[in-house]
Amino acid sequence: MGSSDSKIKKVLKNYQFSFILLSGVVAGALIGFIFGEKASVLQPFADVFLNLVFCLIVPVVFVSIANSIANMGNLKKLGKVLGIFFAVIVIGGLITSLLAVSAVTIFNPAKGVAVEFTEEIDPGNTSLNFVNMFTTSDFVNLLSIKNMMALIIFAILFGIAVASIGKKGDPVVNLFTSLSEALGKMVSIVMLYAPVGIACYFATLIGKMGSQIIGSVARMSIIYAVFCSLFFIAFGIIVPFLSGGREAVRRYWTHIWLPATTAAGACSSTACIPVNLLAAKKMGISDEISSLVIPLGASMHKNGVVSVQIVKIAFLFGVFNMVMGPEDIVKAVIVALLSGIIVGTIPSGGFIGEIFICTAFGFPTSVIPVIVIMGTITDPFCTMNNVTGDTAMAMLITRIVEGKNWIIKKAESIAEHE
């Protein structure tokens, strides 16, 4: 009984913030139902929260990304595995995003929704312009969330430059490490206000639009949860089979349950690194590969995030009565791939993904809280796909680096751990 109570308390602790946030949504919705349009007096409180988050976005993105890359040290030494790693996450991300596009084409997440936002789409951001999407002509423009992707490119180049100058870059690395921790603390402080800000937003939203938004988010979340479940099963069979045949599939499904359940309970890819490393070892993946791929994968390989971004984009296209043409699909895939690499590597990463969507397609920022709630509801499914995909990817990289007989060579190691 004591062990059961302890597990329940652990689960409640892991989901504590999600419960509080969803409680804020419920409270805000009730206020909106009861007071109707009078609830609009709470709009300033919602705006305060969103403005605080937006002001933190630029420094947090730049410092976190540049610091992460600068800390890699000797990039040449990691060249081969990293090259394969990035090729796998890009190819895998493309496949995942295209599967998600197919799913939302068949099951429209915005079907029957009649929600209206007061702000309109900015047509200046709705064209597929790769130059303007990834670059800007003035450094000052990097300080705006409207040029988020250009900022990311700049941060990556800066991080590589710092890593390339060796010991001379140590003062910069130390400074950015401290800045990253300080900004992370700022975000955690701002997020304490999130339940209030979200509650006020939903109070005003429901007060203006009624219950339509609740039904639309529920439908969108169900579609995504089903997609994730099917993807988890298919990915866990196909990738291990390509990596080492039936034996690899057997090992994968024998040892993946601890990372999978931990991911669903903790809703954190980073928190699952220790158990994922343990599972990788039991599967026969060498420490040399798993110790690099699993931590990197926790930050940059997120099938769950890639697919959820596609679902959110499709939902917003439906809400604004827009049709996704070929150019829009290409842009959606790019946004999803970038989100899979960036989201989660920084505190409150979900907001970065929502801003990607808004800046790429010109959607008003007022849509962000709605799709953030959808992300909160489906987070266990999303994180489970993120985490379990890393172990399968480590298997595939092992197959490429060590050859097709890797699984035979590791037989004795497997026997020892089983």
N, C-alpha and C positions, 0 to 999 in steps of 0.2 A: 504493500500500500504506500509506504514511504517513497519507494522508487517511482511509483506512478505519479504521486503528487509532485515529486521533484521534476519529472519530465513535463508535466502540465505547466508548472511555474516557469520552466525554461522556455517553453513555447510562447507563453504569455509575455515573457520578457522580450523575446525576439520580435514579437509583433506589437509591442507596446505602442510605438509611435504610429504604426499603421492604424491601430485601433483608435488612438486619440484623433488622428487625422480624419478617419471615417466618421467618428463621433461628431467632429466639427461639421462635416458635410451634412449629416443627419440633422444636427441642431440648426444649421443655416437653412436647410430645406424647409424645416418646420416653421421657422420664423418667416420665410418667404411665403409659405402657404397661408399662414395666419394673417400676416399684415399686408400681403400683396405689394403693390408698388410703393407703399410707405416704407418698405424695408430698404429703399434706395438711399436712405440716410446713412446706411452702413457702408456705402461705396468707398468713402475716403479711407476707412480702416483696411479694406481690401487693397486699395491702391498703395497704401504705405508698405504692405508686405511685398507686393510685386515690384515696387520701385527699389526696395532694399535688395531684393534678389538680383535685379537687373544691374544695379551698381556694382555688385560683387562679381558678376560674370567675367568681365574682361580681365581683371587682375588674377582671379583664380585660375582661369584657363591658361593664361600665359605662364604664370609661375609654375603651375603643376606640371604642364607638359614639358617645358624647358628643363625643369629640375629632374624629372624622370629620365629624360634622355641623357642629360649631362652626367648623371650618376651611373650610366652604363659603363663608363671607363673606356677600355680598349675595344672599339667597335669591330676592328678587323678580326680579332680572335673569335668573335661570335658570328662572323660573316656567313658561313655556310648554313648553320641551323637557322639563323635569323632570316636569311634569304628564303629558305623553304617555308619558314613560319609565316612570313608576310604573303607569300604566294598562296599558301593554303587558306589564310583568313580572307584574302580577296576573292579567290575562286569560290570558297565555301559561302562567303557573304553574298556573292552574286546568285548562287543557286538558291540560297535561303530567301533572298528578297524576291526572286522571280516566282518561287513557290508561293510566297505570301501574296504577291500580286495576283496570281491565279486564284488563290482562295478568296480574296476580296472582290474579284471580278465575278465569281460564282455566287458568293454570299455578301452582298453589299452591306457593310456595317452601318450605313446611314439610311437604310431602307425605311420608309415611313416616318422619318424624322422631319419635323417642321420647326426647327430652331432658328432664330434670327439674332444676329449680333448687330449692335448699333454701329460699330466700326466697319468700314469697307476694306476690300482687298486693295493693296497698293499695286497697280499694274506695272510699276517700274521694276518690281522684283519677280515678275512672273515669266520672264523670258529665259531661255537656256543660254546664259552668257558665261562661259567657263572663265574668261579673263576676269570679269568683274566678280565672279563667285569666289575665286581663289586668290586674287591679288587686288591691291589698291595703289593709287599713285602717290599717296602721301602717308607718312608715318602716323600723323595725327589721326587719320581715319581708322587706324587699327584700334583706337581707344573707344570705338563705337560697336555695339552689339550688332549693328547692321552689316559689319564686315567680319563676322565671326570666323569664317573659313580662312580668310586671308590672315587673320591673327594666328590661327592654328599653324599654318604653313610657316609663318615667321617664327613662332615659338619652336617648331621642330628644327628649323635651320639654326636658330640660336643655340639650342641644346646640343646639336651636333658640333657646332663651332667650339663651345665650351669643353666638350669631351675631347676634342681634337688637340687642344693645347696642353693636355696633361696636367702636371702639378700647378702650372700657372693659373689654371681654372679653378683650383680648390677654393679660393676665397669666394668666388662667384657661386660655386656649388653650395658652400656653407651658408651663404646669404640667402640663396633661394630655398634651401631646406628650412631655414627659420621662417622665411616669408610664407612658405607653404603651410607650415604648422599654424602660423598666426592667422592666415586667411581661413584655414580650416576651422579654427576656433570661432572666427567671426561668423562663418556660415552656420555653425552649430548654434550660435546665439540667435541669429536671425530665424533659424528653423524652429526655435521655441515659440515664435509668434505665428508659425505656419497654420496651426489649427484655427486660430482666431481669424487670420487673414482669409483662409479658405472658407470658413464658416460665413464670414461677412460677404464674400464674393457670391457664394451659393444663395444666401438670403436675398441679395439683390437680383440675382439671375432668376431664381424661382419666382420671386415677386413679380418679375416682368414677363416671364415665359411660361409659368406653371410647371407641370410635372413632365413636360416633353423631354427635357434634358436628362432626367433620371432614366427613363426608358431607353433613350438612345445610348447612353453610356453602358447600361446593362447588356444590351444586344451586342455592342462592340466588344465588350469584355468576354462574353460567352463565345463568340466567334474566335477570338484570339486564344482562349483557354483550350478549346477543342483543337485548334491548329497546333498549339504547343505540344499537346499530348501525343498527337499523331507524329509530329516531327521528332519528338524524343525517341519514340519506338523505331522509326525508320532510320534515323541518323545512327542510333546505337546498334543497328544491325549492318547497315551498308558499309560505314566507314571501318569498323573493326574487321569485317569480312575482307575488304580490300587490303587491309593491313596485314592480315595473317590467316585468312580463311576461317573455317568453323571453330578452330581452337581459340582464335582471338575473340570471336563473338562470345564463346562460352566464358572466357576469362573476364571479358568486359561486363557481361550481365551478372556474373558471380560477385564481382567486387564493386560495382558502380552504385549500389544502393545506399551506402553510407554517405558518399558525396551528394547523391540526389536528395535524400531526406534532409541532410544538413542544409543544403541550398534552399529547399522549400521552407525550412524552419527559420533560418537566419536571414534569408533574403539579401545575402551579401556574397559576391563572388570572392572577394578578398578573404572573408572569414572561412571560406571552404578550401583555401590553399593547403593547409596541413592534412586534411582528410583526403584531398585529391592526390597529394603526393604519396600518401600511404596506399591508396587504391592503385595508383600507377605502379608502385613497387610490387604489389601483389600480382599485378597483371603481367609483370616481367619487363616493364619499360625501364631502361637504364637510368640511374640517378643523374648521369651526365646530361641526358636529354630532358628528363622530367623536371629537374631542378631549374631549368631555364624556361621550358615551354609552359609549364603549369602556372608559375607566377606571371609570366608575360600574358598568357591566355586569359588569366583572371582580369587583366586590365584592358586587353585589346581584342579578344576573340569572344564575341557575344552574339550568338545566333538569336537568342531571345530578344535582344534589343533591336537587331536588324529587322526581324519580322514585325515587332510591335510598332516600329516607326512606319512601316508600310501600311499597317492597319489604321493608324492614326491619320496618316495623310489621306487615305481613301475615305475615311469618315468625314474629314473636313471638306474634301471635294464634294461629297454628297450634301453636307450641310449648306454649302454655298452654291448648290445647284450647278456645279462644274463637272465637266467630263474629262477624265484623264486621257489625254492623247499620248502618242508615242514619245514626244519630248518631255511631257510631264512624268511619264513612267521612268525614263532615263534619269531625270533629275531626282525622282523619288528613290531610285536605287542608289544613286550617289549619296544622298542625304542619309539613307539607311546604313550604308557601308561606313561612312564617317562617324555616324552615331555609335555603331558597334565598336569602333576603335576608341572613341573619346569618352562616351558616356560611362560613368562609373569609375573612371580613373581619378575623378575629382569629387569633392564633397557636393552633395545635392546634384549629381550629374544628370538626373532626369530633366532638370530645367534646361540644360544645354541642348538636349535632344529636341525639346519643344521649340526652343529658339531657332535651331537649325531649320525646322519645318517652316516657321513663320518667315524667316529671312529669305529662304529659298523660293517660297511660293507667294510671298506678300500677304499671308494671312495676318489679321490683327492680333496683337499680343493678348487681347482679352480672351482668346480661345485657350490659352495655356492652362489655366486651372482645371478646365474640363478634361483635357486629355491627360493631365497629371493624375487626376483621380482615377482614370481608367488604368494608368500605369501602376498606381498603388494597389488596386484591386487584383490585378493580374501578376503582381511582382513575384509571388512564389513560383508560378509557371515559367516566367521569364528567366529568373535566376537559375532554376533547375536546368533549363536548356543551355544557359551560359556555361555553367560549371561542368556538366556532364560532357558537353562538346569539347572541352579542353582535354579531357583524358582520351577521348577517341582521336582527337587531333594528334596528341602525343604518340599514340600508336602508329598513326599514318606516317609521321615524321621519322619514327624509328625504322619503319619499313624502308623508307627512302634512303636514310643515312646508313643503316647497318645491313641492308640487304634483305632478301625475301626469307632467309633462314633465321632471322633474328628470334623468332618465337621458339625455334628448336633449341637454339643456343641458351635460351633463358629457362629451359625446362627445369633444370636443377634448382635454380633460384626460386621458381614458383613453388616447387615441392617443399622447399624449406619454409616459405612463408604461409603455406596452406596447412 
